[in-house]
Amino acid sequence: MTGANALNHVIFRGAGTKSFGANAASTTNFTIESGSGTVTLPSTNLTIAGNYSNSGTIANNGGTVYFSTTSPATQTLAGTM
């Protein structure tokens, strides 16, 4: 993924490594499915404004993950953080 991205309902599936690189990104729902390969987070910021589900592998790239939602919405966090 390149550039500063506003993504909607991101789902990682299928074998192979996925990477955000150095670019900041924001998304609503964020899902990593089992068997999807390693997902490398941005080295800057990732903002998740919806639900988070991780059944796969995440690689920290030195960045920060923010969980942000608009009140009174509720976020569901599941799986490996």
RAZIKA-V633671 format. One record per backbone hydrogen bond with DSSP energy under -0.5 kcal/mol. NH is the residue of the N-H (numbers start at 1). CO is the residue of the C=O. If there is no record, write none. Layout:
nh,co
NH,CO
NH,CO
//
This chain:
nh,co
5,3
5,24
7,5
7,26
10,29
12,31
13,11
18,38
20,40
23,20
25,45
26,5
27,47
28,7
30,51
31,10
32,53
33,12
33,31
36,33
39,57
40,18
40,38
41,39
41,59
43,21
46,64
47,25
48,46
48,66
49,27
49,47
50,28
52,76
53,30
54,78
55,32
57,37
59,39
60,58
63,42
64,44
66,46
66,64
68,48
68,66
73,70
77,75
78,52
80,54
//
